[in-house]
Amino acid sequence: MRIAIYHTTDLHGYVYPTNYVSDQNLGILKIGSYIQEDQKNYDAALKVDCGDLIQGSPFTHFLSKQKYDHNVVIDALSALDFDAYVLGNHEFNYGLDYLYNGYKKVADRVINANITGLDLQTRPYQIFDYDGFKVACIGLTTSFIPNWENDQNIAGVSFLDPVEMYAKYEAQLQAEADYIIVCYHGGFEKSLDETMMPTEKLTKENQASELLEKFASIDMILSGHQHRSFMTKIGDVICSQPLNNGQNFGKLVLDTATREVTAQLVETDTLDVVIDPKLEQIFTKEHEKLAIYLDQKIGSFDEDMLIDDVFQARIDGHPFVQLLHKIQIDTSGAQFSATSLFDNAIGFKKTVTIRDVIVNYPYPNTLKVLAITGEKLKEAVEKAASYFEIIDGELGVSDEFIIPKKQHYNYDMFGGFCYEIDVHQPVGSRVTLLTMDGTLLDLSQTYTIAMNNYRATNTAVYSAYENAEVVKDINLDIGELIMDYFQSNGTLTVDHTRNFTVKF
């Protein structure tokens, strides 16, 4: 018997083949239309989504603002007869009610072995019987969520260690199944080979490698969260992780007689498929409302403020970054600001719509103000300075920020003071100047700095913020703060001020 296993993850609500700025070969409609036809070539199909499904696109942002008792994104996967769902960390971004309303209709298919306190009747694992050959799928989610998520969005919920919970169920899985698949919204913290060399700080955000090291019972790992793209074999275990936003997906064919697996990542841009009109109809009504919502004008500038080259903007600064700093400082009352420039950022034209804001800042981060010393501030700037590396005489990006995955979002720029970075100097000694109003910053003095909640709490990257006092917590999405700022200030003047220099 040949079972086709279809593995999606980190779809982030990308439904149509567009990123809402231009056409893109991605999304649920193309993938789903392909799966509906392709599965007919096999004796059976097993369809698994590994999380981060209902947040992350302009469409899901729009849905989160409405009062629905269901979620059309999950409705679509349900129509495709997905067999199992794993909760991702971004499922919690819009609060528990949004999560519950989305998943309640498929709660019996949510596999969840390590999250407790949910008002959903989930099960830790599910056994699928294919003519006597039994496949177990156990669902695990990164336990690192409390390090990022706002407390009110996870009230009463606990995230247990995935490794410990697999150990709890291992004997049952072995007794009940012939083949064990770990479906994990988390990634690999070590190299994708049997050497298992750490590729990131071992914070337990990603524990797939640890699972492989500790348990010989696992036959396959379907992973997510890291936005990486690989299909590989580590020892005897097939390991899959597709990219985000439906750019590709995993297709693994298991022969139950031989236990052999053929596996590939299917690139969405190679699919020659006609989108199924019945599948598309699930979204039509809400997508039409979305277009009207996104095209609402909310503000304007005296000139265009577009980003031609994101990497160059990280070197030279950009008026778009200055705008983010001003909004964060004005909104919070902090002295300083820290923000990153996402890869999708394109800046603004003279006329600004809701679509423009969401495309530039798609994440539902909120704003925190921390109190830190000048010494700790310098440490944070030094961390940002480690982003750069001189490669063959040209300024490039350090491996730390691109291996094992691209992490350009972990390069921060700072506002409210001036600074200089000299890339010729050793990492940790690159910040050559810190001034405010022409005066050197006092490294012993305490200052306040505004940043998004992800940066403030994920101190594995910026350890300078560890144990910092939270002076203020502004529980509004930064996207909403940007919209409010436009609507309150009329036509804005583009600020071309440059407050930092990168020497190389």
DONULUM-511562 format. One record per residue (C-alpha): x, y, z. Coordinates in nm, 3 decimals. Layout:
<recs>
rec x->X; y->Y; z->Z $
...
</recs>
This chain:
<recs>
rec x->0.000; y->0.000; z->0.000 $
rec x->0.129; y->0.348; z->-0.090 $
rec x->0.032; y->0.635; z->0.140 $
rec x->0.091; y->0.992; z->0.024 $
rec x->0.173; y->1.217; z->0.319 $
rec x->0.122; y->1.587; z->0.250 $
rec x->0.298; y->1.819; z->0.495 $
rec x->0.217; y->2.189; z->0.519 $
rec x->0.337; y->2.431; z->0.784 $
rec x->0.370; y->2.804; z->0.848 $
rec x->0.108; y->2.886; z->0.585 $
rec x->0.035; y->3.206; z->0.782 $
rec x->-0.303; y->3.253; z->0.618 $
rec x->-0.162; y->3.301; z->0.267 $
rec x->-0.453; y->3.181; z->0.060 $
rec x->-0.437; y->3.343; z->-0.283 $
rec x->-0.120; y->3.349; z->-0.497 $
rec x->-0.030; y->3.700; z->-0.386 $
rec x->0.150; y->3.881; z->-0.107 $
rec x->-0.107; y->4.163; z->-0.147 $
rec x->0.146; y->4.379; z->-0.332 $
rec x->0.211; y->4.160; z->-0.635 $
rec x->0.126; y->3.813; z->-0.766 $
rec x->0.326; y->3.535; z->-0.602 $
rec x->0.334; y->3.161; z->-0.664 $
rec x->0.230; y->3.055; z->-0.317 $
rec x->-0.068; y->2.984; z->-0.100 $
rec x->-0.338; y->2.744; z->0.006 $
rec x->-0.549; y->2.756; z->-0.310 $
rec x->-0.270; y->2.633; z->-0.537 $
rec x->-0.145; y->2.374; z->-0.289 $
rec x->-0.493; y->2.250; z->-0.205 $
rec x->-0.600; y->2.223; z->-0.568 $
rec x->-0.288; y->2.016; z->-0.639 $
rec x->-0.338; y->1.783; z->-0.343 $
rec x->-0.700; y->1.713; z->-0.437 $
rec x->-0.589; y->1.573; z->-0.772 $
rec x->-0.254; y->1.422; z->-0.676 $
rec x->-0.390; y->1.209; z->-0.391 $
rec x->-0.591; y->1.008; z->-0.646 $
rec x->-0.263; y->0.847; z->-0.756 $
rec x->-0.217; y->0.669; z->-0.422 $
rec x->-0.396; y->0.413; z->-0.211 $
rec x->-0.442; y->0.658; z->0.075 $
rec x->-0.350; y->1.011; z->0.180 $
rec x->-0.246; y->1.157; z->0.514 $
rec x->-0.259; y->1.538; z->0.533 $
rec x->-0.091; y->1.718; z->0.822 $
rec x->-0.057; y->2.089; z->0.897 $
rec x->0.216; y->2.171; z->1.148 $
rec x->0.097; y->2.511; z->1.268 $
rec x->0.116; y->2.888; z->1.225 $
rec x->-0.190; y->2.864; z->1.005 $
rec x->-0.422; y->3.147; z->1.112 $
rec x->-0.190; y->3.447; z->1.152 $
rec x->0.066; y->3.633; z->0.945 $
rec x->-0.095; y->3.776; z->0.630 $
rec x->-0.311; y->4.082; z->0.554 $
rec x->-0.600; y->3.839; z->0.515 $
rec x->-0.565; y->3.691; z->0.864 $
rec x->-0.516; y->4.041; z->1.006 $
rec x->-0.851; y->4.136; z->0.853 $
rec x->-1.020; y->3.820; z->0.982 $
rec x->-0.893; y->3.890; z->1.334 $
rec x->-1.078; y->4.224; z->1.335 $
rec x->-1.413; y->4.063; z->1.251 $
rec x->-1.654; y->3.878; z->1.479 $
rec x->-1.664; y->3.528; z->1.335 $
rec x->-1.743; y->3.200; z->1.507 $
rec x->-1.520; y->3.014; z->1.261 $
rec x->-1.212; y->3.073; z->1.047 $
rec x->-1.228; y->3.035; z->0.669 $
rec x->-0.860; y->2.940; z->0.651 $
rec x->-0.928; y->2.633; z->0.863 $
rec x->-1.254; y->2.578; z->0.675 $
rec x->-1.046; y->2.535; z->0.358 $
rec x->-0.813; y->2.276; z->0.509 $
rec x->-1.116; y->2.101; z->0.650 $
rec x->-1.270; y->2.094; z->0.300 $
rec x->-0.943; y->1.938; z->0.182 $
rec x->-0.997; y->1.675; z->0.453 $
rec x->-0.679; y->1.744; z->0.648 $
rec x->-0.630; y->1.466; z->0.899 $
rec x->-0.423; y->1.638; z->1.166 $
rec x->-0.344; y->1.988; z->1.287 $
rec x->-0.066; y->2.104; z->1.518 $
rec x->-0.089; y->2.440; z->1.696 $
rec x->0.190; y->2.686; z->1.622 $
rec x->0.313; y->2.974; z->1.836 $
rec x->0.140; y->3.233; z->1.615 $
rec x->-0.197; y->3.065; z->1.672 $
rec x->-0.199; y->3.250; z->2.007 $
rec x->-0.122; y->3.600; z->1.873 $
rec x->-0.484; y->3.715; z->1.850 $
rec x->-0.591; y->3.562; z->2.181 $
rec x->-0.751; y->3.239; z->2.293 $
rec x->-1.103; y->3.321; z->2.169 $
rec x->-0.972; y->3.365; z->1.815 $
rec x->-0.783; y->3.037; z->1.843 $
rec x->-1.085; y->2.851; z->1.983 $
rec x->-1.328; y->2.984; z->1.724 $
rec x->-1.092; y->2.881; z->1.451 $
rec x->-1.010; y->2.531; z->1.565 $
rec x->-1.326; y->2.418; z->1.748 $
rec x->-1.476; y->2.258; z->1.437 $
rec x->-1.165; y->2.046; z->1.387 $
rec x->-1.075; y->2.000; z->1.753 $
rec x->-1.096; y->1.622; z->1.718 $
rec x->-0.816; y->1.646; z->1.460 $
rec x->-0.587; y->1.872; z->1.662 $
rec x->-0.300; y->1.661; z->1.794 $
rec x->-0.144; y->1.818; z->2.101 $
rec x->0.071; y->1.632; z->2.351 $
rec x->0.231; y->1.920; z->2.538 $
rec x->-0.008; y->2.217; z->2.574 $
rec x->-0.243; y->2.206; z->2.872 $
rec x->-0.524; y->2.437; z->2.979 $
rec x->-0.682; y->2.478; z->2.636 $
rec x->-1.058; y->2.488; z->2.606 $
rec x->-1.039; y->2.244; z->2.315 $
rec x->-1.085; y->1.869; z->2.330 $
rec x->-0.757; y->1.784; z->2.160 $
rec x->-0.576; y->1.451; z->2.172 $
rec x->-0.201; y->1.393; z->2.219 $
rec x->-0.175; y->1.165; z->1.918 $
rec x->-0.389; y->0.992; z->1.661 $
rec x->-0.360; y->0.646; z->1.507 $
rec x->-0.443; y->0.606; z->1.138 $
rec x->-0.519; y->0.252; z->1.023 $
rec x->-0.436; y->0.168; z->0.661 $
rec x->-0.554; y->-0.190; z->0.604 $
rec x->-0.389; y->-0.298; z->0.926 $
rec x->-0.075; y->-0.087; z->0.893 $
rec x->-0.103; y->0.167; z->1.170 $
rec x->0.058; y->0.511; z->1.155 $
rec x->0.078; y->0.724; z->1.470 $
rec x->0.099; y->1.103; z->1.452 $
rec x->0.190; y->1.280; z->1.777 $
rec x->0.156; y->1.657; z->1.795 $
rec x->0.415; y->1.875; z->1.968 $
rec x->0.456; y->2.254; z->1.984 $
rec x->0.757; y->2.460; z->2.084 $
rec x->0.741; y->2.527; z->2.457 $
rec x->0.920; y->2.860; z->2.411 $
rec x->0.591; y->3.046; z->2.349 $
rec x->0.574; y->3.221; z->2.691 $
rec x->0.903; y->3.393; z->2.603 $
rec x->0.729; y->3.583; z->2.321 $
rec x->0.357; y->3.589; z->2.379 $
rec x->0.163; y->3.849; z->2.577 $
rec x->0.039; y->3.702; z->2.904 $
rec x->-0.329; y->3.772; z->2.836 $
rec x->-0.312; y->3.565; z->2.516 $
rec x->-0.202; y->3.249; z->2.699 $
rec x->-0.376; y->3.293; z->3.036 $
rec x->-0.423; y->2.955; z->3.204 $
rec x->-0.227; y->2.771; z->2.936 $
rec x->0.094; y->2.577; z->3.003 $
rec x->0.354; y->2.465; z->2.750 $
rec x->0.531; y->2.149; z->2.860 $
rec x->0.864; y->2.022; z->2.734 $
rec x->0.807; y->1.836; z->2.402 $
rec x->1.090; y->1.591; z->2.470 $
rec x->0.950; y->1.499; z->2.809 $
rec x->0.602; y->1.456; z->2.665 $
rec x->0.722; y->1.235; z->2.383 $
rec x->0.890; y->1.020; z->2.647 $
rec x->0.556; y->0.997; z->2.829 $
rec x->0.374; y->0.861; z->2.524 $
rec x->0.654; y->0.665; z->2.355 $
rec x->0.559; y->0.321; z->2.490 $
rec x->0.194; y->0.371; z->2.394 $
rec x->0.289; y->0.480; z->2.044 $
rec x->0.514; y->0.178; z->1.998 $
rec x->0.243; y->-0.057; z->2.126 $
rec x->-0.032; y->0.087; z->1.909 $
rec x->0.143; y->0.173; z->1.583 $
rec x->0.374; y->0.031; z->1.318 $
rec x->0.513; y->0.370; z->1.217 $
rec x->0.560; y->0.685; z->1.429 $
rec x->0.551; y->1.037; z->1.289 $
rec x->0.637; y->1.333; z->1.511 $
rec x->0.444; y->1.640; z->1.392 $
rec x->0.626; y->1.927; z->1.556 $
rec x->0.583; y->2.302; z->1.537 $
rec x->0.946; y->2.355; z->1.619 $
rec x->1.271; y->2.313; z->1.437 $
rec x->1.615; y->2.158; z->1.445 $
rec x->1.865; y->2.318; z->1.678 $
rec x->2.158; y->2.115; z->1.547 $
rec x->2.306; y->2.024; z->1.211 $
rec x->2.098; y->1.812; z->0.978 $
rec x->2.329; y->1.514; z->0.998 $
rec x->2.442; y->1.258; z->1.248 $
rec x->2.712; y->1.484; z->1.393 $
rec x->2.439; y->1.691; z->1.560 $
rec x->2.654; y->2.002; z->1.591 $
rec x->2.460; y->2.292; z->1.752 $
rec x->2.361; y->2.559; z->1.501 $
rec x->2.196; y->2.795; z->1.750 $
rec x->2.182; y->2.867; z->2.120 $
rec x->2.021; y->2.568; z->2.291 $
rec x->1.726; y->2.747; z->2.450 $
rec x->1.475; y->2.463; z->2.386 $
rec x->1.290; y->2.674; z->2.131 $
rec x->1.376; y->2.404; z->1.877 $
rec x->1.417; y->2.047; z->1.999 $
rec x->1.382; y->1.820; z->1.697 $
rec x->1.749; y->1.723; z->1.714 $
rec x->1.714; y->1.641; z->2.082 $
rec x->1.418; y->1.416; z->1.999 $
rec x->1.632; y->1.229; z->1.748 $
rec x->1.920; y->1.196; z->1.994 $
rec x->1.704; y->1.053; z->2.271 $
rec x->1.451; y->0.831; z->2.094 $
rec x->1.511; y->0.552; z->1.842 $
rec x->1.137; y->0.494; z->1.799 $
rec x->1.074; y->0.790; z->1.567 $
rec x->1.037; y->0.710; z->1.196 $
rec x->0.964; y->1.057; z->1.058 $
rec x->0.961; y->1.419; z->1.176 $
rec x->0.735; y->1.674; z->1.009 $
rec x->0.856; y->2.007; z->1.144 $
rec x->0.794; y->2.380; z->1.112 $
rec x->0.849; y->2.715; z->1.283 $
rec x->1.196; y->2.795; z->1.149 $
rec x->1.088; y->2.887; z->0.795 $
rec x->1.360; y->2.669; z->0.653 $
rec x->1.334; y->2.448; z->0.344 $
rec x->1.468; y->2.094; z->0.359 $
rec x->1.381; y->1.732; z->0.304 $
rec x->1.654; y->1.510; z->0.439 $
rec x->1.735; y->1.190; z->0.624 $
rec x->1.917; y->1.191; z->0.956 $
rec x->2.017; y->0.837; z->1.039 $
rec x->1.708; y->0.637; z->0.943 $
rec x->1.462; y->0.921; z->1.009 $
rec x->1.304; y->1.126; z->0.730 $
rec x->1.293; y->1.494; z->0.832 $
rec x->1.080; y->1.751; z->0.650 $
rec x->1.035; y->2.126; z->0.680 $
rec x->0.872; y->2.343; z->0.411 $
rec x->0.911; y->2.718; z->0.374 $
rec x->0.661; y->2.971; z->0.506 $
rec x->0.356; y->3.121; z->0.331 $
rec x->0.290; y->2.816; z->0.116 $
rec x->0.596; y->2.861; z->-0.102 $
rec x->0.641; y->2.484; z->-0.098 $
rec x->0.516; y->2.177; z->0.088 $
rec x->0.626; y->1.828; z->0.172 $
rec x->0.514; y->1.520; z->-0.019 $
rec x->0.630; y->1.188; z->0.125 $
rec x->0.513; y->0.852; z->-0.010 $
rec x->0.530; y->0.561; z->0.235 $
rec x->0.523; y->0.204; z->0.105 $
rec x->0.373; y->0.003; z->0.389 $
rec x->0.513; y->-0.326; z->0.259 $
rec x->0.877; y->-0.216; z->0.247 $
rec x->0.858; y->0.086; z->0.483 $
rec x->1.054; y->0.277; z->0.221 $
rec x->0.977; y->0.647; z->0.174 $
rec x->1.024; y->0.866; z->-0.130 $
rec x->1.021; y->1.231; z->-0.029 $
rec x->1.036; y->1.571; z->-0.193 $
rec x->0.955; y->1.935; z->-0.136 $
rec x->0.709; y->2.044; z->-0.401 $
rec x->0.769; y->2.403; z->-0.509 $
rec x->0.442; y->2.587; z->-0.548 $
rec x->0.571; y->2.793; z->-0.839 $
rec x->0.616; y->2.471; z->-1.040 $
rec x->0.254; y->2.362; z->-1.003 $
rec x->0.056; y->2.368; z->-1.325 $
rec x->-0.285; y->2.354; z->-1.163 $
rec x->-0.621; y->2.519; z->-1.208 $
rec x->-0.751; y->2.651; z->-0.878 $
rec x->-1.058; y->2.456; z->-0.771 $
rec x->-1.355; y->2.697; z->-0.783 $
rec x->-1.529; y->2.520; z->-0.493 $
rec x->-1.221; y->2.566; z->-0.278 $
rec x->-1.185; y->2.929; z->-0.380 $
rec x->-1.552; y->2.994; z->-0.307 $
rec x->-1.482; y->2.942; z->0.063 $
rec x->-1.283; y->3.267; z->0.060 $
rec x->-1.457; y->3.479; z->-0.204 $
rec x->-1.693; y->3.675; z->0.019 $
rec x->-1.432; y->3.764; z->0.281 $
rec x->-1.166; y->3.835; z->0.023 $
rec x->-1.390; y->4.091; z->-0.145 $
rec x->-1.440; y->4.262; z->0.192 $
rec x->-1.064; y->4.247; z->0.246 $
rec x->-0.993; y->4.441; z->-0.074 $
rec x->-1.220; y->4.726; z->0.038 $
rec x->-1.066; y->4.726; z->0.385 $
rec x->-0.705; y->4.725; z->0.265 $
rec x->-0.754; y->5.011; z->0.020 $
rec x->-0.880; y->5.258; z->0.282 $
rec x->-0.663; y->5.570; z->0.287 $
rec x->-0.534; y->5.653; z->0.634 $
rec x->-0.257; y->5.909; z->0.578 $
rec x->-0.009; y->6.074; z->0.346 $
rec x->0.348; y->6.206; z->0.312 $
rec x->0.492; y->6.507; z->0.134 $
rec x->0.692; y->6.269; z->-0.089 $
rec x->0.734; y->5.898; z->-0.159 $
rec x->0.927; y->5.701; z->0.102 $
rec x->1.001; y->5.373; z->-0.074 $
rec x->1.274; y->5.123; z->0.011 $
rec x->1.472; y->5.030; z->-0.298 $
rec x->1.721; y->4.800; z->-0.125 $
rec x->1.649; y->4.653; z->0.219 $
rec x->2.013; y->4.559; z->0.285 $
rec x->2.132; y->4.908; z->0.194 $
rec x->1.870; y->5.053; z->0.428 $
rec x->2.020; y->4.844; z->0.708 $
rec x->2.358; y->5.001; z->0.635 $
rec x->2.254; y->5.363; z->0.578 $
rec x->1.925; y->5.388; z->0.762 $
rec x->1.604; y->5.499; z->0.592 $
rec x->1.318; y->5.744; z->0.650 $
rec x->1.087; y->5.443; z->0.700 $
rec x->1.299; y->5.333; z->0.996 $
rec x->1.303; y->5.689; z->1.133 $
rec x->0.922; y->5.685; z->1.112 $
rec x->0.902; y->5.364; z->1.316 $
rec x->1.135; y->5.512; z->1.578 $
rec x->0.927; y->5.830; z->1.601 $
rec x->0.602; y->5.637; z->1.639 $
rec x->0.750; y->5.411; z->1.908 $
rec x->0.903; y->5.702; z->2.102 $
rec x->0.603; y->5.935; z->2.070 $
rec x->0.358; y->5.659; z->2.163 $
rec x->0.554; y->5.523; z->2.457 $
rec x->0.733; y->5.829; z->2.595 $
rec x->1.060; y->5.636; z->2.592 $
rec x->1.391; y->5.811; z->2.526 $
rec x->1.512; y->5.560; z->2.270 $
rec x->1.374; y->5.307; z->2.023 $
rec x->1.489; y->4.979; z->1.870 $
rec x->1.334; y->4.828; z->1.559 $
rec x->1.422; y->4.589; z->1.281 $
rec x->1.351; y->4.614; z->0.911 $
rec x->1.161; y->4.310; z->0.786 $
rec x->1.248; y->4.161; z->0.448 $
rec x->0.898; y->4.237; z->0.321 $
rec x->0.924; y->4.610; z->0.402 $
rec x->0.875; y->4.829; z->0.094 $
rec x->0.817; y->5.170; z->0.257 $
rec x->0.534; y->5.408; z->0.168 $
rec x->0.422; y->5.612; z->-0.128 $
rec x->0.274; y->5.958; z->-0.073 $
rec x->-0.073; y->5.812; z->-0.010 $
rec x->-0.085; y->5.547; z->0.261 $
rec x->-0.352; y->5.276; z->0.290 $
rec x->-0.418; y->5.005; z->0.547 $
rec x->-0.270; y->4.759; z->0.296 $
rec x->0.060; y->4.950; z->0.302 $
rec x->0.086; y->4.933; z->0.679 $
rec x->0.011; y->4.561; z->0.702 $
rec x->0.249; y->4.471; z->0.420 $
rec x->0.530; y->4.667; z->0.590 $
rec x->0.451; y->4.549; z->0.943 $
rec x->0.257; y->4.219; z->0.924 $
rec x->0.326; y->4.094; z->1.276 $
rec x->0.091; y->4.151; z->1.570 $
rec x->0.371; y->4.265; z->1.800 $
rec x->0.293; y->4.499; z->2.084 $
rec x->0.519; y->4.764; z->2.239 $
rec x->0.722; y->4.743; z->2.559 $
rec x->0.941; y->5.002; z->2.728 $
rec x->1.245; y->4.872; z->2.915 $
rec x->1.477; y->5.050; z->3.156 $
rec x->1.843; y->4.967; z->3.082 $
rec x->2.180; y->5.121; z->3.157 $
rec x->2.395; y->5.286; z->2.894 $
rec x->2.630; y->4.988; z->2.928 $
rec x->2.351; y->4.746; z->2.840 $
rec x->2.241; y->4.971; z->2.554 $
rec x->2.594; y->4.957; z->2.414 $
rec x->2.585; y->4.579; z->2.449 $
rec x->2.263; y->4.569; z->2.244 $
rec x->2.413; y->4.787; z->1.971 $
rec x->2.719; y->4.559; z->1.968 $
rec x->2.489; y->4.262; z->1.909 $
rec x->2.332; y->4.444; z->1.615 $
rec x->2.678; y->4.532; z->1.485 $
rec x->2.768; y->4.161; z->1.470 $
rec x->2.520; y->4.134; z->1.182 $
rec x->2.784; y->4.264; z->0.942 $
rec x->3.091; y->4.090; z->0.804 $
rec x->3.345; y->4.197; z->0.543 $
rec x->3.351; y->3.935; z->0.268 $
rec x->3.604; y->3.973; z->-0.015 $
rec x->3.631; y->4.343; z->0.058 $
rec x->3.254; y->4.394; z->0.048 $
rec x->3.011; y->4.439; z->0.334 $
rec x->2.804; y->4.128; z->0.382 $
rec x->2.602; y->3.945; z->0.646 $
rec x->2.750; y->3.727; z->0.919 $
rec x->2.674; y->3.355; z->0.904 $
rec x->2.517; y->3.390; z->1.248 $
rec x->2.225; y->3.572; z->1.087 $
rec x->2.178; y->3.344; z->0.786 $
rec x->2.267; y->2.993; z->0.907 $
rec x->2.080; y->2.769; z->0.962 $
rec x->1.812; y->3.014; z->0.843 $
rec x->1.791; y->3.378; z->0.747 $
rec x->1.737; y->3.599; z->1.052 $
rec x->1.767; y->3.952; z->0.912 $
rec x->1.485; y->4.049; z->1.151 $
rec x->1.736; y->4.007; z->1.435 $
rec x->1.938; y->4.305; z->1.314 $
rec x->1.809; y->4.609; z->1.501 $
rec x->1.853; y->4.978; z->1.432 $
rec x->1.825; y->5.232; z->1.710 $
rec x->1.668; y->5.576; z->1.738 $
rec x->1.687; y->5.865; z->1.983 $
rec x->2.066; y->5.872; z->1.990 $
rec x->2.356; y->5.863; z->1.742 $
rec x->2.605; y->5.579; z->1.705 $
rec x->2.890; y->5.456; z->1.492 $
rec x->2.982; y->5.098; z->1.401 $
rec x->3.325; y->5.001; z->1.267 $
rec x->3.302; y->4.658; z->1.106 $
rec x->3.682; y->4.633; z->1.085 $
rec x->3.690; y->4.594; z->1.464 $
rec x->3.635; y->4.259; z->1.640 $
rec x->3.279; y->4.155; z->1.723 $
rec x->3.196; y->4.302; z->2.062 $
rec x->3.418; y->4.605; z->2.011 $
rec x->3.262; y->4.761; z->1.703 $
rec x->3.059; y->5.042; z->1.860 $
rec x->3.297; y->5.338; z->1.855 $
rec x->3.057; y->5.619; z->1.948 $
rec x->2.729; y->5.665; z->2.135 $
rec x->2.596; y->6.021; z->2.172 $
rec x->2.274; y->6.201; z->2.251 $
rec x->2.237; y->6.570; z->2.162 $
rec x->2.609; y->6.584; z->2.091 $
rec x->2.709; y->6.445; z->2.431 $
rec x->2.851; y->6.101; z->2.503 $
rec x->2.601; y->5.866; z->2.661 $
rec x->2.671; y->5.790; z->3.025 $
rec x->2.717; y->5.414; z->3.040 $
rec x->2.622; y->5.407; z->3.409 $
rec x->2.298; y->5.603; z->3.365 $
rec x->1.961; y->5.433; z->3.319 $
rec x->1.762; y->5.508; z->3.003 $
rec x->1.428; y->5.393; z->2.865 $
rec x->1.396; y->5.220; z->2.529 $
rec x->1.087; y->5.111; z->2.334 $
rec x->1.082; y->4.791; z->2.129 $
rec x->0.838; y->4.521; z->2.023 $
rec x->0.744; y->4.250; z->2.271 $
rec x->0.924; y->3.980; z->2.070 $
rec x->1.258; y->4.158; z->2.105 $
rec x->1.199; y->4.253; z->2.469 $
rec x->1.126; y->3.896; z->2.576 $
rec x->1.335; y->3.682; z->2.340 $
rec x->1.660; y->3.755; z->2.523 $
rec x->1.835; y->3.454; z->2.372 $
rec x->1.931; y->3.692; z->2.090 $
rec x->1.968; y->4.026; z->2.271 $
rec x->2.087; y->3.915; z->2.614 $
rec x->2.137; y->4.281; z->2.711 $
rec x->1.763; y->4.301; z->2.780 $
rec x->1.756; y->4.001; z->3.013 $
rec x->1.591; y->4.086; z->3.349 $
rec x->1.540; y->4.450; z->3.240 $
rec x->1.262; y->4.636; z->3.419 $
rec x->0.947; y->4.670; z->3.209 $
rec x->0.850; y->5.036; z->3.257 $
rec x->0.546; y->5.028; z->3.031 $
rec x->0.350; y->4.766; z->2.838 $
rec x->0.135; y->4.899; z->2.551 $
rec x->-0.098; y->4.618; z->2.449 $
rec x->-0.190; y->4.741; z->2.102 $
rec x->-0.053; y->4.593; z->1.784 $
rec x->0.227; y->4.808; z->1.647 $
rec x->0.043; y->4.799; z->1.315 $
rec x->-0.254; y->4.960; z->1.488 $
rec x->-0.025; y->5.219; z->1.647 $
rec x->0.110; y->5.305; z->1.302 $
rec x->-0.241; y->5.343; z->1.162 $
rec x->-0.348; y->5.559; z->1.456 $
rec x->-0.040; y->5.777; z->1.409 $
rec x->-0.125; y->5.842; z->1.045 $
rec x->-0.486; y->5.919; z->1.122 $
rec x->-0.389; y->6.161; z->1.401 $
rec x->-0.119; y->6.355; z->1.218 $
rec x->-0.247; y->6.429; z->0.868 $
rec x->0.022; y->6.478; z->0.604 $
rec x->0.364; y->6.385; z->0.739 $
rec x->0.704; y->6.517; z->0.635 $
rec x->0.957; y->6.253; z->0.533 $
rec x->1.251; y->6.258; z->0.776 $
rec x->1.584; y->6.199; z->0.602 $
rec x->1.788; y->6.227; z->0.923 $
rec x->2.065; y->5.971; z->0.953 $
rec x->2.162; y->5.891; z->1.311 $
rec x->2.410; y->5.607; z->1.263 $
rec x->2.709; y->5.517; z->1.049 $
rec x->2.845; y->5.176; z->0.951 $
rec x->3.213; y->5.198; z->0.860 $
rec x->3.372; y->4.924; z->0.652 $
</recs>
